[in-house]
């Protein structure tokens, strides 16, 4: 893991926070996609979306 406080200060902390939020949104949407499709979509199809 990168120490954001040493490498870039506040800007890097904000950037990592935005990445963290986008990762959570991606995970939640992927969980919703699996639940709605009942695993009909192949596991590797989300890579190409």
N, CA, C and O of each residue as an XYZ file, in Angstrom:
196
protein
N       0.838     -1.199      0.000
C       0.000      0.000      0.000
C       0.873      1.250      0.000
O       1.959      1.248      0.581
N       0.415      2.296     -0.636
C       1.189      3.528     -0.734
C       0.842      4.446      0.425
O      -0.328      4.614      0.769
N       1.873      5.043      1.029
C       1.648      6.020      2.084
C       1.312      7.358      1.445
O       2.204      8.084      1.006
N       0.011      7.687      1.393
C      -0.440      8.867      0.668
C       0.049     10.157      1.319
O       0.221     11.165      0.632
N       0.272     10.143      2.618
C       0.673     11.361      3.313
C       2.091     11.773      2.944
O       2.421     12.958      2.963
N       2.925     10.802      2.610
C       4.299     11.143      2.225
C       4.411     11.459      0.743
O       5.165     12.355      0.361
N       3.680     10.745     -0.094
C       3.898     10.863     -1.540
C       3.285     12.127     -2.117
O       3.925     12.800     -2.925
N       2.048     12.474     -1.721
C       1.395     13.574     -2.402
C       0.605     14.519     -1.525
O       0.131     15.547     -2.010
N       0.447     14.206     -0.240
C      -0.299     15.107      0.624
C      -1.798     15.026      0.390
O      -2.344     13.945      0.172
N      -2.461     16.182      0.439
C      -3.921     16.211      0.429
C      -4.487     15.757     -0.911
O      -5.499     15.056     -0.949
N      -3.845     16.148     -2.009
C      -4.351     15.783     -3.328
C      -4.388     14.279     -3.523
O      -5.350     13.741     -4.070
N      -3.347     13.606     -3.079
C      -3.301     12.156     -3.218
C      -4.314     11.485     -2.292
O      -4.870     10.438     -2.624
N      -4.547     12.092     -1.132
C      -5.548     11.526     -0.221
C      -6.943     11.623     -0.826
O      -7.735     10.685     -0.727
N      -7.241     12.759     -1.452
C      -8.533     12.923     -2.116
C      -8.659     11.946     -3.280
O      -9.726     11.369     -3.495
N      -7.570     11.757     -4.035
C      -7.583     10.841     -5.167
C      -7.817      9.408     -4.700
O      -8.588      8.675     -5.320
N      -7.165      9.004     -3.622
C      -7.350      7.651     -3.107
C      -8.758      7.468     -2.548
O      -9.325      6.379     -2.625
N      -9.317      8.538     -1.987
C     -10.684      8.475     -1.468
C     -11.681      8.294     -2.598
O     -12.636      7.528     -2.470
N     -11.465      8.998     -3.709
C     -12.339      8.858     -4.875
C     -12.229      7.447     -5.452
O     -13.236      6.862     -5.852
N     -11.020      6.900     -5.499
C     -10.836      5.527     -5.964
C     -11.557      4.540     -5.043
O     -12.157      3.569     -5.503
N     -11.489      4.805     -3.748
C     -12.134      3.932     -2.772
C     -13.649      3.939     -2.951
O     -14.285      2.886     -2.910
N     -14.234      5.135     -3.153
C     -15.683      5.253     -3.343
C     -16.115      4.575     -4.640
O     -17.135      3.888     -4.679
N     -15.326      4.774     -5.712
C     -15.680      4.168     -7.000
C     -15.579      2.643     -6.933
O     -16.348      1.935     -7.583
N     -14.610      2.136     -6.130
C     -14.470      0.690     -5.964
C     -15.669      0.113     -5.226
O     -16.152     -0.964     -5.574
N     -16.152      0.823     -4.209
C     -17.326      0.364     -3.467
C     -18.553      0.356     -4.375
O     -19.346     -0.585     -4.349
N     -18.706      1.432     -5.196
C     -19.849      1.493     -6.113
C     -19.781      0.363     -7.132
O     -20.809     -0.222     -7.475
N     -18.577      0.047     -7.623
C     -18.415     -1.031     -8.586
C     -18.755     -2.372     -7.953
O     -19.396     -3.216     -8.578
N     -18.322     -2.568     -6.706
C     -18.583     -3.823     -6.011
C     -20.073     -4.012     -5.763
O     -20.603     -5.106     -5.952
N     -20.752     -2.940     -5.338
C     -22.188     -3.024     -5.058
C     -22.975     -3.294     -6.336
O     -23.911     -4.095     -6.342
N     -22.586     -2.616     -7.424
C     -23.293     -2.826     -8.685
C     -23.040     -4.233     -9.229
O     -23.924     -4.824     -9.849
N     -21.847     -4.768     -9.001
C     -21.543     -6.122     -9.446
C     -22.334     -7.143     -8.637
O     -22.809     -8.135     -9.189
N     -22.481     -6.908     -7.325
C     -23.301     -7.775     -6.486
C     -24.757     -7.746     -6.948
O     -25.422     -8.782     -6.984
N     -25.249     -6.554     -7.302
C     -26.622     -6.412     -7.777
C     -26.807     -7.126     -9.109
O     -27.850     -7.732     -9.355
N     -25.797     -7.054     -9.966
C     -25.855     -7.727    -11.255
C     -25.904     -9.235    -11.067
O     -26.665     -9.915    -11.755
N     -25.105     -9.773    -10.145
C     -25.119    -11.212     -9.890
C     -26.450    -11.651     -9.306
O     -26.967    -12.712     -9.655
N     -27.004    -10.839     -8.417
C     -28.271    -11.206     -7.779
C     -29.424    -11.177     -8.764
O     -30.312    -12.027     -8.703
N     -29.424    -10.199     -9.682
C     -30.539    -10.060    -10.610
C     -30.473    -11.090    -11.734
O     -31.507    -11.520    -12.245
N     -29.271    -11.482    -12.115
C     -29.121    -12.408    -13.239
C     -29.032    -13.864    -12.787
O     -29.051    -14.774    -13.616
N     -28.936    -14.085    -11.494
C     -28.853    -15.438    -10.944
C     -27.704    -16.241    -11.574
O     -27.852    -17.423    -11.887
N     -26.570    -15.579    -11.750
C     -25.347    -16.196    -12.256
C     -25.502    -16.758    -13.669
O     -24.822    -17.716    -14.038
N     -26.406    -16.156    -14.463
C     -26.530    -16.590    -15.848
C     -25.375    -16.058    -16.696
O     -24.985    -16.671    -17.690
N     -24.834    -14.906    -16.288
C     -23.702    -14.320    -17.004
C     -22.417    -15.036    -16.569
O     -22.232    -15.292    -15.380
N     -21.535    -15.360    -17.511
C     -20.252    -15.966    -17.159
C     -19.438    -15.049    -16.245
O     -19.574    -13.827    -16.299
N     -18.600    -15.646    -15.413
C     -17.853    -14.901    -14.418
C     -16.881    -13.895    -15.039
O     -16.602    -12.862    -14.430
N     -16.363    -14.175    -16.231
C     -15.351    -13.297    -16.825
C     -15.948    -12.208    -17.705
O     -15.211    -11.440    -18.323
N     -17.282    -12.132    -17.771
C     -17.894    -11.165    -18.679
C     -17.798     -9.734    -18.159
O     -17.866     -8.784    -18.940
N     -17.640     -9.572    -16.835
C     -17.602     -8.212    -16.280
C     -16.300     -7.497    -16.625
O     -16.205     -6.278    -16.486
N     -15.294     -8.255    -17.075
C     -14.020     -7.649    -17.459
C     -14.204     -6.810    -18.720
O     -13.561     -5.771    -18.872
N     -15.069     -7.248    -19.619
C     -15.205     -6.586    -20.915
C     -16.290     -5.520    -20.921
O     -16.495     -4.847    -21.931
N     -16.996     -5.361    -19.784
C     -18.096     -4.400    -19.756
C     -17.584     -2.972    -19.608
O     -18.379     -2.032    -19.566
